[in-house]
Amino acid sequence: MFAVKKSFIILITAVLLIVAALIAVLFATHSEKSPGAEELAQIGRGEAFAVPDDTAAVCRDFLSKHGITADFDNATDEYVVIPTKFNAIYKKYNELQDENGLDLSPYMGECAEKVTAELLNSDVRYAVLLVAKDKVIGAHITNGEYGDENLSLKDYGKT
């Protein structure tokens, strides 16, 4: 009986040490830019908040390379999850990203910031950018109406 209790205690101790080690690894690899519990709670709820300065800078730099300027002082930011498997809609959206020189495939299953900013010198058009790991991973231009066609950055100004 004592041998069973002793082996059980050793087993429980080993499991607890493994769990503690995994938690330590997760905290050690946790990026400062990763969303916290409060941000993750917003996923799928359509709630947006102000764009952090560092994210705005990444977006501004990316758009400037395409000759596009946007108002990031009034932009909105929300968290989204890139699906682990692309349906027809995401496949089409990723084809649009290919036109921008981007690819969402490496980010499947990951959380990203969705930044929406009104374009400057524009007839009510918006830039929507997906940002993960301090990098723009997706972008399109829209008029903001549900169901309207998304445009690649290279098509901006042609319609």
Long-range contacts (C-beta under 8 A, 24 or more apart in sequence): 31-133, 33-133, 33-134, 34-111, 35-79, 35-111, 39-79, 40-79, 40-111, 42-78, 42-79, 43-78, 43-79, 43-80, 43-81, 43-111, 46-78, 47-78, 48-76, 48-77, 48-78, 48-116, 49-76, 49-77, 49-78, 50-75, 50-76, 50-77, 51-75, 51-76, 51-77, 51-113, 51-115, 51-117, 52-77, 54-134, 55-113, 55-115, 55-131, 56-115, 58-131, 58-134, 58-135, 58-136, 59-115, 59-117, 59-127, 59-129, 59-131, 59-136, 62-129, 62-136, 62-139, 63-127, 63-129, 63-139, 63-153, 66-153, 66-154, 66-156, 68-119, 68-127, 68-153, 68-156, 69-119, 69-120, 69-121, 70-117, 70-118, 70-119, 70-120, 70-126, 70-127, 71-117, 71-118, 71-119, 71-120, 72-115, 72-117, 74-117, 74-118, 75-115, 75-116, 75-117, 75-118, 76-115, 76-116, 76-117, 77-113, 77-114, 77-115, 78-113, 78-114, 79-111, 79-112, 79-113, 79-114, 80-111, 80-112, 80-113, 80-114, 80-130, 81-109, 81-110, 81-111, 81-112, 82-107, 82-108, 82-109, 82-110, 82-111, 82-112, 82-130, 82-132, 82-137, 83-108, 83-109, 84-108, 84-109, 93-138, 93-140, 93-150, 96-140, 96-150, 96-152, 97-137, 97-138, 97-139, 99-152, 99-153, 99-154, 99-155, 100-138, 100-139, 100-140, 100-152, 100-153, 100-154, 102-136, 102-137, 102-138, 102-139, 103-137, 104-130, 104-137, 104-138, 106-137, 107-132, 107-137, 112-137, 112-138, 119-156, 125-156
